[in-house]
Amino acid sequence: MSKDHGIIQAEVLLERKENKPEQGQIVAATVLVKNSRGLYLDISKTYEAFIPSQELGSADYKTGDRIEACLISGEDGIYKLSIREIENSKNWQKLEELQGQNLDVVIKRLVKSGVEVEIEATKQLAFVPFRYVDSHYGPLAGLEQSAWIGKHISACIEELDKSKNKIILNNRSISEAQRAAHLEEVLRTLSVGQTVTGKVVRTADFGVFVDVGGVDALVPASELSWRRFKKPTDVVNIGDQLTTKVFRVDTENKKIGLSVKQAQNDPWTMLPEYISLGTKVNGKVITKAEFGVFVEILPGVEALLHKSNFAEGEEFPEIGTEIEAEISNLNAAQRRMGITLVEAAKEEKELEHV
């Protein structure tokens, strides 16, 4: 009888030895006890095992459930298993399959050199360096960094290293590709002579950029206004809505040229009927030259007040000075107008009658 018992013990020991799980192996186990610490299990009624709560993964389990888990250690006679490790392994495999594709990610928090995001497809955390974040186009455009949290953006895998648990994503490359595709579409829809309205988004010394359907188009300084000005911000501000006319669509260089002036009537061709020789006008000095000063009579219409209107050595009026004058010569076709000070014109007429 004792011999049979010894044989049975030997067979059990041999079975335990032959079926002893190895680290990294996926094993089947039965849940014996569930508590706040985790799950206590047995492996084929031969080995005791434990899964800490942090290694349970996303599923919920109860006593008697048969589960599969990965062996991660075998200390103190109890094998430590992990379901999360299996899920993680599947997620890494899925990420490898998703390389080269656009991923939907949600920004979780800001860190020193970038943003931590969660990948929607696998629920893994990943990192996007600031250099790979496009804050000028897409969901983050115009937002302060503090407002990025919770925003969904598209990104692709830049670097993947399972051994270091390293996932680096790139939002900028996706954004640039989307922007290029959108630009191509806008270029196809625009034509020279078309009137478009857009908001000023940037200014520079050479002009201003207007948002036209999500694409920046340039209004050169020379096409910004019929009126004389020193710099574009003297005429418009960021946020202003401008009605413009397309004068260039450069599909090769991906550039769009707009003109505010061409969307308006040339003031020289629209001079009121009352503007003629001898008409008295009021104007403002807008610039000085050696031969006199230029006075704005109407928006975009300037007249020259020649230095002969002033006594020798007399200083010209300062810029911004309001004056009363009389039109002494006019050639609208050549965009030229000369004026004489009212007092000077009166003296000339008086001399003619002497």
QUIDAJO-V114181 format. One record per pair of residues at least 24 apart in sequence whose ideal C-beta (glycine too) atoms are under 6 Angstrom apart, sorted by the first residue. I is the first residue (numbers start at 1). J is the second residue. D is the distance in Angstrom with one decimal. If there is no record, write none. Layout:
# QUIDAJO-V114181
i = (I:I)
j = (J:J)
d = (D:D)
This chain:
# QUIDAJO-V114181
i = (16:21:23:25:26:26:27:28:29:30:31:31:31:34:47:48:49:49:50:50:51:55:55:56:57:57:57:91:91:92:94:99:102:102:103:104:105:106:107:107:107:110:126:126:127:128:128:132:132:132:133:134:134:134:137:137:138:182:183:183:186:186:187:190:190:192:194:195:195:196:197:199:200:200:200:203:203:208:208:210:217:217:218:219:223:223:224:226:226:226:227:227:228:267:267:267:268:268:271:277:277:279:280:281:282:284:285:285:285:288:303:303:304:305:309:309:309)
j = (46:71:71:71:68:70:71:68:67:66:61:63:65:63:79:78:79:81:78:80:81:82:84:83:83:84:87:122:124:162:122:157:154:174:155:152:155:152:148:149:151:145:167:169:168:169:171:170:171:172:171:171:172:175:175:179:175:214:215:254:213:215:251:246:249:246:246:245:263:244:243:241:236:238:240:232:233:232:236:242:256:258:257:258:259:261:260:261:267:300:299:300:286:298:300:301:332:335:332:327:330:327:326:325:324:322:317:319:321:316:337:339:338:339:340:341:344)
d = (5.5:4.9:5.5:5.1:5.6:5.6:5.9:5.7:5.9:5.6:5.6:5.4:4.6:5.9:5.7:4.9:4.3:5.1:5.3:5.8:4.8:3.9:4.8:5.5:4.1:4.4:4.7:4.0:5.4:5.0:5.6:4.9:4.8:5.7:5.4:6.0:5.3:5.2:5.0:5.7:5.3:6.0:3.8:5.0:5.7:4.8:5.6:4.3:5.7:4.9:5.2:5.7:4.6:3.7:5.1:5.2:5.2:5.8:5.3:5.7:5.1:4.6:5.3:5.5:5.2:5.6:4.6:5.4:5.9:5.8:5.1:5.6:5.4:5.3:4.7:5.2:5.6:5.1:5.9:5.7:3.7:5.0:6.0:4.7:3.8:5.2:5.4:5.7:5.4:2.9:5.6:5.1:5.6:5.9:3.8:5.0:5.2:5.0:5.7:5.7:5.9:4.9:5.2:5.9:5.6:5.6:5.2:5.3:4.7:5.6:3.9:4.4:5.3:5.4:6.0:5.0:5.2)
